[in-house]
Amino acid sequence: MTEDYFLDTIRVSFQEYSLALGNWKIGTRHVRPQDIVSTALCTVEGARDDITGAGQTHAAQALCSGIAPDMRQMLTVKDCDHYDLFTGPKWRDVIHPALSAFWRSIR
């Protein structure tokens, strides 16, 4: 990830709230997550994540309002920090099985 990309992401997401407010453009085109309709969405958060604040990932559910309810899932894993989301017992015993079940359910 380049420095410019990182700084632009911080500006768009956390300083100007451009995506959440519907003001984000790439070139001349607005980014409109509410227009996403033909995909599934599963968001996963660790309840003890000290890198990504509570609700930041699940906020995608509200932004992507065009996705049907039966194509969505939110998973909040208790006693789980940021790195537990990607490796170790929480990933193996909780997250991976939940994601696998979700993807099977939408096929």
C-alpha positions as CSV (number, residue, x, y, z in Angstrom):
1,M,0.0,0.0,0.0
2,T,1.5,3.3,-1.0
3,E,1.6,6.3,1.2
4,D,-0.7,8.3,-1.1
5,Y,-3.3,5.4,-1.1
6,F,-3.2,5.1,2.7
7,L,-3.6,8.9,3.2
8,D,-6.4,9.1,0.6
9,T,-8.2,6.3,2.4
10,I,-7.9,8.1,5.7
11,R,-9.2,11.4,4.2
12,V,-12.1,9.8,2.3
13,S,-13.2,7.5,5.2
14,F,-12.4,9.2,8.4
15,Q,-11.9,12.9,7.8
16,E,-14.4,13.8,5.2
17,Y,-16.8,10.8,5.6
18,S,-17.3,11.0,1.8
19,L,-18.5,7.4,1.4
20,A,-21.0,7.6,4.3
21,L,-22.3,10.9,3.1
22,G,-22.6,9.9,-0.5
23,N,-20.0,12.4,-1.8
24,W,-17.2,10.1,-2.8
25,K,-16.2,10.2,-6.4
26,I,-13.7,8.3,-8.4
27,G,-13.0,10.4,-11.4
28,T,-16.4,11.8,-12.3
29,R,-18.4,8.8,-11.0
30,H,-20.1,8.8,-7.6
31,V,-19.4,5.7,-5.5
32,R,-22.9,4.4,-4.6
33,P,-22.8,1.3,-2.3
34,Q,-26.6,1.4,-2.1
35,D,-26.7,0.4,-5.7
36,I,-25.0,-2.9,-5.0
37,V,-27.8,-5.5,-5.4
38,S,-26.4,-8.8,-6.9
39,T,-23.9,-9.9,-4.3
40,A,-23.8,-11.2,-0.7
41,L,-22.4,-9.3,2.2
42,C,-20.9,-10.7,5.4
43,T,-19.2,-8.4,7.8
44,V,-17.1,-9.7,10.7
45,E,-15.9,-7.8,13.8
46,G,-14.0,-8.8,16.9
47,A,-15.6,-7.5,20.0
48,R,-12.2,-6.6,21.5
49,D,-10.7,-5.2,18.3
50,D,-8.5,-2.2,19.2
51,I,-7.5,-1.4,15.7
52,T,-10.9,-1.2,13.9
53,G,-13.5,0.4,16.2
54,A,-16.8,-1.3,16.9
55,G,-19.3,-0.8,14.1
56,Q,-16.8,0.3,11.4
57,T,-17.0,-3.0,9.5
58,H,-20.7,-3.5,10.2
59,A,-21.4,0.0,8.8
60,A,-21.1,-1.6,5.3
61,Q,-24.5,-3.3,6.0
62,A,-26.2,0.1,6.2
63,L,-24.3,1.6,3.2
64,C,-25.1,-1.4,1.0
65,S,-28.8,-1.1,1.6
66,G,-29.7,-2.6,-1.8
67,I,-28.6,-6.1,-0.8
68,A,-31.5,-8.4,0.1
69,P,-31.7,-9.4,3.8
70,D,-31.3,-13.1,3.0
71,M,-27.9,-12.2,1.4
72,R,-26.5,-10.5,4.5
73,Q,-24.9,-11.5,7.7
74,M,-23.1,-9.7,10.6
75,L,-20.9,-11.6,12.9
76,T,-19.4,-10.1,16.0
77,V,-17.0,-12.5,17.8
78,K,-16.8,-12.1,21.5
79,D,-13.4,-12.1,23.2
80,C,-11.8,-11.5,19.8
81,D,-9.1,-8.9,19.0
82,H,-8.1,-7.7,15.6
83,Y,-5.5,-10.4,14.9
84,D,-7.7,-13.2,16.2
85,L,-10.0,-12.4,13.2
86,F,-7.5,-13.8,10.8
87,T,-5.6,-16.6,12.6
88,G,-5.7,-18.9,15.5
89,P,-8.5,-20.6,17.5
90,K,-11.1,-17.8,16.9
91,W,-10.6,-18.0,13.2
92,R,-10.5,-21.8,13.1
93,D,-13.4,-22.5,15.6
94,V,-15.7,-19.6,15.1
95,I,-15.1,-17.3,12.1
96,H,-14.2,-19.8,9.3
97,P,-17.1,-22.1,10.1
98,A,-19.5,-19.2,10.2
99,L,-18.2,-17.8,6.9
100,S,-18.3,-21.2,5.3
101,A,-21.9,-21.7,6.4
102,F,-22.9,-18.3,5.1
103,W,-21.4,-18.9,1.7
104,R,-23.1,-22.3,1.5
105,S,-26.4,-20.8,2.4
106,I,-26.4,-18.3,-0.4
107,R,-25.5,-20.7,-3.2
